[in-house]
Amino acid sequence: MKTNELSIINLSGYRFVSLKETALPQLRIDIKNKAIECALKGTILLSSEGVNAFLAGTRENIDNFLIFFRSIPEFSDIWFKESFTNYQPFNRMLVRIKKEIIPIRNENILPEKKTAPYVTPEELKQWYSEKRDMIVLDTRNNYEVTLGTFENAMDLHLAHFNEFDEAVNFLPEALKEKTIVTFCTGGIRCEKAAELMAQKGFKNVYQLNGGILNYFEKCGGDFYNGECFVFDQRVAVNSALQETETKQCFDCRTPLKSNDIRDGKCPHCGSKSISKQAA
């Protein structure tokens, strides 16, 4: 399907910036009211450490909302990644206040003040081409990794991202001297993960700028095998940022290929509640 046939713009973006806790309730109301006025759907998380947003709507409505959103001084330079669908992949518009916009359970990690250096998609592709001695570390959850990951990537077998801190403690000591490139879906998890590793003594830790989605946009599927899980009704996209046929079990949340499903049941939990993800 051609891009001009895909009328819905899907945005994802985040920014780590200090926000006053006392200002969050009114900020939440203002943002939600504007999003509803612009007929957008999705989820926006606010906390004292910043904002994490997933939104979808028509180009006109997205542009109108972004004029408002970027008029908020703290969000003036937020970077949104775009992809396209021919339908609205979210069911409702949610704006929530959280303790963290991405939880890692380590109060010493403050991305606004300090984070690991970035590697661009083009640089990572070049490093692969050069067969550079490096560890490419997947910081995502198990069910995401099963759909696809970079060639020879290390998987920490996380059930939840908040397990990352403990999982790093079990990595071989020799890796502290290696070049390590962390990656996730859109980059937000690595803002914390890479810096946490640096604080634990890993000397050469980088993060993939913009995550897998930015890599797909800039470099396609080179050195990446499979699909990328996304947190909306699309469930997964390919390296062209197009929705795939992958579905998801509503009960155990496992992504499923068509050949995984037997008699309409999830092979992992037996549930028949299988479809595109509720978002």
C-alpha positions in Angstrom: 0.0 0.0 0.0 1.3 3.4 -0.9 2.0 6.0 1.8 -0.5 8.4 0.3 -3.2 5.8 0.8 -2.4 5.7 4.5 -4.4 8.6 6.0 -3.5 8.1 9.7 -0.3 9.4 11.1 1.2 7.5 14.0 3.5 9.4 16.3 5.8 8.2 19.0 8.2 10.4 21.0 9.5 11.3 24.4 11.5 13.9 26.2 13.2 13.8 29.6 12.8 17.2 31.2 12.0 18.3 34.7 8.3 19.1 35.3 6.9 20.4 38.5 4.7 17.7 40.2 2.3 20.4 41.2 1.8 21.4 37.6 1.1 17.9 36.2 -2.6 17.7 37.0 -3.4 20.9 35.0 -1.0 20.0 32.3 -2.7 16.6 32.0 -6.1 18.3 31.6 -4.9 20.9 29.0 -3.1 18.2 26.9 -6.1 15.8 27.0 -8.6 18.5 26.1 -6.5 19.6 23.1 -6.0 16.0 21.9 -9.7 15.4 22.1 -10.4 18.6 20.3 -8.1 17.4 17.6 -9.8 14.0 17.4 -6.6 12.2 18.3 -6.3 8.9 20.1 -3.4 7.3 21.9 -1.6 7.4 25.3 0.5 10.2 26.8 2.4 9.6 30.0 3.5 12.6 32.2 5.8 12.6 35.2 8.2 14.8 36.9 10.9 13.4 34.6 9.2 14.2 31.4 6.7 12.9 28.8 6.3 9.8 26.7 3.7 10.0 23.9 2.0 7.7 21.4 -0.6 9.4 19.2 -2.5 8.8 16.0 -4.8 11.0 13.8 -5.0 12.7 10.4 -2.2 14.9 9.2 -4.2 18.1 9.8 -5.2 17.2 13.3 -1.7 16.0 14.2 -0.2 19.2 13.0 -2.8 21.3 14.9 -2.0 19.4 18.1 1.7 19.7 17.7 1.5 23.5 17.4 -0.1 23.5 20.8 2.1 20.8 22.3 5.3 22.4 21.2 4.1 25.8 22.6 4.7 24.2 26.0 8.3 25.4 26.7 9.5 22.0 28.0 8.3 20.2 24.9 9.3 22.7 22.3 12.0 20.5 20.7 10.5 17.0 21.2 11.3 14.6 18.4 8.4 12.5 17.1 8.9 9.5 14.8 6.2 8.9 12.2 4.6 5.9 10.6 1.4 5.4 8.7 -1.8 3.3 8.7 -5.2 3.4 6.9 -7.0 3.1 10.3 -6.9 4.5 13.8 -4.7 2.0 15.8 -5.8 3.3 19.3 -9.3 2.9 20.9 -9.2 6.0 23.1 -7.2 9.0 24.3 -5.5 8.6 27.6 -3.3 11.1 29.4 -1.9 9.7 32.7 0.4 10.9 35.4 3.1 8.4 36.4 6.0 8.2 38.8 8.3 7.5 35.8 7.6 7.7 32.1 9.6 4.5 31.7 10.1 2.6 35.0 13.6 1.2 35.9 13.4 1.4 39.7 16.7 3.1 40.1 16.6 6.7 41.4 20.2 7.4 40.4 19.4 7.3 36.7 18.4 10.8 35.5 18.5 11.0 31.7 17.8 14.7 31.7 21.1 15.3 33.5 23.3 12.5 32.1 22.9 9.7 29.5 25.1 7.6 27.3 26.3 8.7 23.9 24.2 7.9 20.8 25.0 5.8 17.8 23.0 6.8 14.7 21.3 4.1 12.6 23.8 4.7 9.8 26.8 4.3 12.2 25.4 1.0 13.6 24.9 -0.3 10.0 28.5 0.7 9.2 29.8 -1.0 12.4 28.0 -4.2 11.3 29.4 -4.0 7.8 32.9 -3.5 9.3 32.3 -6.5 11.6 33.3 -4.4 14.5 34.0 -6.1 17.8 30.9 -5.1 19.7 28.0 -6.4 21.8 24.5 -5.3 20.5 22.3 -5.5 23.5 18.5 -5.9 23.3 16.8 -4.1 26.3 13.3 -5.2 25.4 11.0 -7.8 26.9 10.9 -11.5 25.9 7.7 -11.3 23.9 9.2 -8.4 21.8 12.5 -10.1 21.1 10.7 -13.2 19.8 9.3 -11.3 16.9 12.7 -9.9 15.7 16.0 -8.4 16.7 19.4 -7.4 15.3 21.9 -10.0 14.1 23.8 -11.6 17.0 22.0 -9.4 19.5 22.3 -10.4 23.2 19.0 -11.0 24.9 18.6 -10.6 28.6 15.3 -12.5 28.8 13.4 -9.8 30.6 9.8 -10.3 31.5 9.6 -6.5 32.3 12.0 -3.7 31.7 12.3 -3.0 35.5 14.3 -6.3 35.7 17.1 -4.8 33.6 19.0 -3.4 36.6 19.3 -6.8 38.2 19.9 -8.6 34.9 23.0 -6.4 34.2 24.6 -7.7 37.5 24.8 -11.2 36.0 26.6 -10.1 32.8 30.2 -11.4 32.5 32.8 -9.0 34.0 34.8 -9.1 30.7 31.9 -7.2 29.0 32.8 -4.1 30.9 35.7 -3.5 28.5 33.7 -4.2 25.4 31.9 -1.7 23.1 28.2 -2.2 23.8 25.3 -0.8 21.8 21.9 -0.9 23.6 18.7 -0.7 21.6 14.9 -0.8 22.1 11.8 0.1 20.1 12.0 3.9 20.0 15.0 4.7 22.2 13.4 5.7 25.6 14.4 2.5 27.5 18.0 2.9 26.4 18.1 6.5 27.8 18.1 4.8 31.2 19.5 1.3 30.4 22.8 2.6 28.8 23.4 5.1 31.6 22.7 2.4 34.2 25.3 0.2 32.6 27.9 3.1 32.6 27.3 3.6 36.3 27.9 -0.1 36.9 31.3 0.1 35.3 30.7 -0.7 31.7 33.2 1.6 30.0 32.0 1.9 26.4 28.2 1.9 26.3 26.2 3.5 23.5 22.5 3.7 22.7 20.9 3.5 19.3 19.4 6.9 18.6 15.6 6.6 18.0 15.7 2.8 18.4 14.6 0.2 16.0 11.9 2.4 14.4 14.4 5.1 13.5 16.8 2.4 12.2 14.0 1.0 10.0 13.3 4.5 8.6 17.0 5.2 7.9 18.5 1.8 7.0 15.6 -0.5 6.4 16.1 -4.1 7.5 19.8 -4.4 7.1 21.3 -6.6 9.8 17.8 -7.0 11.4 15.9 -10.2 11.4 12.1 -10.3 11.7 9.6 -7.7 12.9 9.3 -5.1 15.6 6.6 -5.2 18.2 4.7 -1.9 18.7 2.3 -0.9 21.5 -0.9 -0.4 19.6 -3.4 -2.4 17.5 -0.9 -3.0 14.7 1.0 -5.3 17.1 4.1 -5.4 14.8 5.7 -3.6 11.9 8.2 -4.7 9.3 11.4 -2.9 8.3 9.3 -0.8 5.9 7.3 0.4 9.0 4.3 -1.4 7.6 1.8 -3.4 9.7 2.3 -7.2 9.6 -0.2 -10.0 10.0 1.1 -10.7 13.6 -1.7 -10.9 16.2 -1.6 -11.0 20.0 -3.2 -13.0 22.7 -5.3 -10.7 24.9 -4.8 -12.9 28.0 -1.1 -13.7 28.1 -0.1 -10.8 25.7 2.1 -13.1 23.5 2.5 -12.0 19.9 1.4 -14.8 17.5 2.1 -15.6 13.9 -0.8 -17.3 12.0 1.1 -20.7 12.1 1.3 -20.4 15.9 -2.4 -20.5 16.3 -4.0 -24.0 16.5 -7.8 -24.4 16.6 -8.2 -20.7 17.2 -6.2 -21.0 20.5 -3.1 -19.4 21.9 -0.4 -22.1 22.1 0.9 -20.5 25.3 -2.1 -20.2 27.5 -5.0 -21.8 25.6 -7.0 -18.6 25.3 -9.2 -18.0 22.3 -9.0 -14.2 22.8 -6.7 -13.6 19.9 -6.8 -10.5 17.7 -5.1 -7.2 17.2 -4.1 -5.5 20.4 -6.5 -3.3 22.4 -4.8 0.0 22.8 
